[in-house]
Amino acid sequence: MFELNGKDFYCPMEVTLHILNDKWKMFIVYALLNGPMRFKDICEKFPTITQKTISQKLKELETSKMIDRTVYAQVPPKVEYSLTETGKNIGPMVKSMYDFGLLYIQQHGCEKK
């Protein structure tokens, strides 16, 4: 048995699903695979996600130690988000999910023309 934030888990897969418990977190992790990004850049990459949701998911990922938030002491303030070493370990899985989606689109003709 495992415990995370006061919650018991019986399988490591449960822990993974608890940390990445929605699609928006997966999108954010995917975006950060290419390196650090500012909040505005994340918002522009996924225009269908509200800024409030992105902010909330970034905080949750930071709490889970999947991403780092770096604040630079300058005017105007600059904040960057990047994957932690733990977060980088999920990269191959996220890339495989992307590749599967692309393959599915190609094989089943659901690409929008």
Disulfide bonds with the S-S distance in Angstrom:
none
